[in-house]
Amino acid sequence: MAIDLAVQLMHATVQLEQPLGNGMRTVGTGFLISDPGPDGKPRTVLVTANHVLAGMPGQIAHIGYRIENADGSWAYSPQPLEIRDAKGHELWTHHPSRDVAAMVIKAPAAFAQAAIPAGYLASDDTFNKYQVEAGDEMMALGFPQGLAANQAGFPILRSGRVASYPVAPAKIFPTFLLDFSVFPGNSGGPVFMTDQDHRADVGAAKPRDPEFIAGLLTQQVELNKQRLEIGIVTHAKYIRETLALLDNPAAPTTQVASEPQFPGAKAASALEAVAPEEEHTP
């Protein structure tokens, strides 16, 4: 069944945070995917950048759920999320070569329902089908510097143009550039494409109705300590591979033919997204 991907992802995207003491916290972004287990039973998986969870030193993080009230208002209701066991072992699964993490969680019913079906994650075939290329517009959701769109804790929606070429196949080009302002706290947020192609005339060069998650934001580009307002997006192919690792740690993963080099690439890291709690808490 078709969904309004932009609206659905607004509901499925959550803030991840962990207090650091002294009124400080570390912040990142994650989003929820509906990915049935091997037994076919529904399950909800939290997807984010691996460095977001790895950069949280404590056992318990918080995930920013939102509650809709009877009068149509919303309340921000962060809940504890155990990311390490009592011995400090990580409870999430990460891709062996890419900055992607996935973790099965027990989400409130409304959030489990809002989770995006795994079929919306792009593959190489998706990029080829819709002829994704430089100049195409994509959208991104996140919590820059821990800032939410409102007191209900919804993510901030931004957009940008694909700023590199080519963007597929992912085994050769595992990341691509997106021209938009990136800040600490954006890491782990979904980057997606909706039907923004207005070339609907007969004989239009591109197929219509692209609706897919292209990847997740993992880095920003800096040069001489200056942000270039360019984000680095990791292909959704590697999210798919990380989901497969949840059920089979020996599942095959793509070996990148050549690692891209971006001078000044810097993680849009949760470690840097620290701010006084009273200033940024939604």
Steps between C-alpha positions, in 0.01 A plus 500: 500500500636840402580746776580870517866439569583853617221508759555140608871558550425806712319263736762226472804720567611537862757686703760288679674650800700420809577728796869565556472673835545867588180581312641373170380231264603338174246485217447312175218397267346163422200365312279194529472224240242223497695183426338163581718244676595158362177360644296757311387682813497881480786683665621856519864583432676822595747612231766765557867571433725264694705788640187645665458198729871431531552858615256463788710363786223395736279193515170685455413750228165668446281477193270793432151363467206733451144454628193639326240624747125481459477872419745466209800636689826309538728436795867411487561185703858366480534144630807306615668277245757245612786510249751296703461217746626509858846391382521777243441282195330675209139394441485630146631356175724702272622460146862379486619772263238776490372738768160332542337350810174314558331384817172315560290698748163480670330818387163635611218381275468834322871502415502138392217590265690804371816299422585502129479163320848373414396484136533878481877472545668563167722252319725545199201406286299784657760759411519366147124476458446864589821613335616680812781738414668827588254786547208288618335624818490291817372571848660436837366484855692559820564694818780751424679591823222312682235743376154367420238660275273566797441413864340172393844378390440455128811504277597789274451441127754639257578443135798509269627395160708195424844655467711216363508273197458212453294369793483131408589219523540515877780242507713754313345820634383412854431864585388809312492873572192706578508879480342617825602635839608225737548539874601272786186314600394429140694174497287193443208687345324362191562648157215429262341582169137576427327592177663838448559448130266742321590370156164328469452579131458218254845373415654618828853371532452343845253246639246653736414450865836442667435432869794344682756541775829568324722461807595662828713800580837411651744787446542864412779651292734761645804676358736703716252466787224655290178314430435472127129425551539161335376178654631150434226240462557125537298295252188317622652181358713486813196544722352195328819305566501604867139382539607163358779482760239522778387147414819358358835640615658312211278664237702628204592868493633707215871555481551849363721500193662833583446721801396856407717777634343826611761743633367645822227237544385509857231301675187698576568347831284458803815554702504859382128562535520603861303788640343610830193285553277790594589675174430222251263250659179498292 
